[in-house]
Amino acid sequence: YLPTGPELTQSAQLIDITGDRMVLLSEFPTVGEPHYAQALPADLVSGKSLKFHRLAESTHPEVVRSEAESRIR
């Protein structure tokens, strides 16, 4: 599609994140506000969740539990 500049078209991107680097698989324009199309009721996926990690129990060295703990490196 034509690169029309910022805010004239919304861009949808399909990105593969399975490897060491992200790979752009496809890019195409969308019409209107694309965020609404991505919403769905949580009960459609909550019963199929394989793992759930409680933030308070995380032992990851980079864990951020609050806005005060966030940082930019």
Backbone as a ProteinNet text record, in pm:
[ID]
protein_1_A
[PRIMARY]
YLPTGPELTQSAQLIDITGDRMVLLSEFPTVGEPHYAQALPADLVSGKSLKFHRLAESTHPEVVRSEAESRIR
[TERTIARY]
83.1	0	87.1	28.9	104.9	134.2	258.1	291	236.5	120	52.3	93.5	180.3	223.9	150.4	189.5	131.7	-16.1	-90.9	-231.1	-327.7	-281.7	-375.2	-426.8	-351.5	-397.5	-337.3	-407.8	-354.9	-286.5	-173.7	-100.2	-116.3	-150.6	-156.8	-32.6	33.8	155.1	143.5	186	194.3	342.5	383.8	525.6	549.1	649.1	689.5	790.9	760.6	850.6	909	908.3	956.9	1108.5	1178.7	1324.1	1396.3	1526.4	1607.3	1572.3	1527.4	1489.9	1346.9	1276.8	1141.5	1148.6	1053.9	1048.5	910.5	906.9	781.3	731.2	619.3	564	471.3	395.5	298.5	266.3	235.2	195.4	89.2	-19.3	-128.5	-209.1	-276.9	-356.9	-489.2	-538.5	-670.6	-755	-882.3	-973.3	-1020.3	-1014.9	-1066.7	-978.5	-1039.2	-968.6	-950.9	-828.7	-809.1	-819.1	-811.9	-808.5	-938.8	-1049.7	-1177.8	-1190	-1131	-1138.9	-1059.8	-970.9	-886	-944.5	-1056.8	-1117.2	-1206	-1204.7	-1293.5	-1319.6	-1429.9	-1461	-1354.1	-1311.8	-1206.1	-1245.2	-1373.4	-1413.7	-1389.8	-1365.6	-1333	-1193.2	-1103.7	-965.6	-923	-989.6	-943.7	-944	-1037.7	-1042.9	-938.6	-876	-776.1	-633.9	-619.4	-487.6	-404.5	-280.6	-193.2	-117.1	-79.6	-2.8	-55.7	-44.2	-78.5	26.3	96.1	202.6	157.1	157.8	121.5	239.6	214.5	319.5	389.5	315.9	374.9	470.5	454.1	538.3	654.4	669.8	774.6	913.5	1003.3	1143.2	1235.3	1178.3	1257.7	1340	1468.3	1552.8	1509.1	1431.4	1386.5	1240.3	1183	1041.6	1011.8	897.7	849	707.5	688.5	558.6	475.5	537.6	464	527.7	456.9	509.4	637.4	646.4	765.1	889.6	872.2	985.4	1026.9	949.7	981.5	1100.8	1169.5	1288.1	1314.5	1393.6	1437.8	1588.1	1635.4	1780.3	1836.6
-118.7	0	124.4	236.1	360.7	416	457.6	520.3	662.8	681.4	810.8	906.9	863.2	950.9	920.3	986.5	956.6	993.6	909.1	931.1	931.1	910.5	905.7	764.3	667.7	529.5	456.6	360.6	277.9	157.9	118.5	6	-115.5	-227.7	-354.4	-433.8	-489.8	-566.3	-704.2	-805.3	-941.8	-972.7	-997.5	-1013.2	-1149.4	-1221.7	-1350.9	-1325.7	-1371	-1349.2	-1480	-1584.5	-1714.5	-1726.6	-1646.4	-1657.3	-1557.4	-1542.5	-1447.3	-1302.8	-1280.9	-1146	-1148.6	-1037.4	-1027.9	-1017.8	-1082.3	-1079.4	-1029.3	-923.2	-869.3	-960	-1027.1	-1119.7	-1050	-952.6	-884.8	-748.5	-654.3	-520.4	-470.3	-417.6	-374.5	-265.9	-180.2	-73.9	-127.8	-63.2	-94.9	31.4	15.1	128.6	161.6	288.6	332.1	292.2	273	241.4	90.5	38.6	-106.3	-172.4	-97.7	-158.4	-228.4	-179.6	-240.1	-381.4	-406.3	-537.7	-642.6	-600.4	-692.9	-731.7	-678.2	-706.2	-829.7	-909.2	-1023.6	-1053.5	-1119.2	-1150.3	-1241	-1211.1	-1287.8	-1433.4	-1461	-1600	-1691.1	-1633.1	-1714.4	-1774.9	-1711	-1759.6	-1798.8	-1749.2	-1773.1	-1920.9	-1997.5	-2139.9	-2222	-2162	-2232.8	-2190.1	-2108.4	-2059.7	-2173.7	-2187.6	-2294.8	-2256.8	-2129.7	-2085.2	-1950.8	-1928.7	-1799.2	-1769.3	-1659.4	-1623.5	-1506.2	-1523.3	-1415.2	-1319.5	-1192.4	-1091.7	-1085.5	-1096	-1087.8	-1203.2	-1315	-1432.3	-1444.1	-1347.1	-1354.2	-1344.8	-1431.4	-1428.4	-1380.4	-1331.6	-1282.7	-1162	-1153.5	-1042.4	-905.3	-901.7	-774.5	-743.7	-811	-792.8	-648.1	-597.1	-463.9	-483.1	-456.3	-478.7	-351.1	-236.7	-110.8	-7.8	100.5	207.9	265.6	271	325.3	240.8	112.1	23.7	24.3	89.6	89.3	179.1	149.9	226.4	211	302.3	296.8	281.3	183.1	159.9	201.5
0	0	0	-31.7	-39.9	98.5	124.3	252.9	255.6	312.8	307.3	417.5	507.9	615.7	744.1	851.2	982.1	991.9	1059.5	1094.6	976.5	854.7	742.8	719.9	760.8	756.8	875.8	927.6	1035.5	972.1	1024.7	970.4	1060.5	1001.2	1074.2	1036.8	1135.7	1109.9	1173.1	1098.5	1148.5	1165.8	1291.1	1322.9	1385.9	1334.3	1389.9	1500.6	1623.1	1736.7	1788.3	1704.5	1750.1	1748.1	1672.2	1661.9	1749.6	1725	1800.6	1766.1	1643.6	1599.3	1546.4	1564.6	1511.4	1359.1	1290.5	1145	1103.6	1023.1	972.3	860.4	882.7	784.3	686.2	734.7	649.9	708.9	621.5	664.9	568.4	623.3	538	608.4	531.8	593.2	646.1	749.5	802.5	796.9	808.7	802.5	943.4	978.4	1107.4	1223.8	1338.2	1462.2	1473.8	1459.5	1458.3	1595.6	1703.9	1836.6	1873.9	1825.1	1859.1	1801.9	1688.7	1625.4	1702.1	1791.3	1864.3	2000	2035.3	2165.9	2156.7	2263	2272.1	2418.4	2448.6	2588.4	2649.4	2770.3	2836.9	2857.7	2873.8	2898.1	2777.5	2659.6	2542.7	2552.7	2626.9	2636.4	2777.1	2879.3	3016.6	3054.2	3006.4	3037.3	2963.9	2862.3	2782.1	2816.3	2917.7	2957.5	3014.8	2967.6	3014.1	3139.7	3150.9	3267	3314.5	3443.2	3500.9	3606.4	3590.7	3684.1	3770.1	3899.2	3990.4	4002.9	3978.7	3980.5	4115.5	4223.2	4357.5	4386.3	4315.6	4339.2	4241.1	4152.4	4050.4	4112	4065.4	4109.8	3997.9	3889.5	3776.6	3821	3784.4	3829.4	3776.3	3669.9	3611.4	3645.2	3743.3	3773.8	3814.6	3768	3804.4	3857.6	3984.7	4048.2	4061.4	4038.2	4048.5	3955.8	3933.6	3849.1	3908.7	4041.7	4108.7	4081.8	4055.5	4027.6	3880.5	3794.8	3651.9	3623.2	3511.8	3474.9	3325.4	3274.2	3135.2	3136.1	3064.4	3059.1	2927.2
[MASK]
+++++++++++++++++++++++++++++++++++++++++++++++++++++++++++++++++++++++++

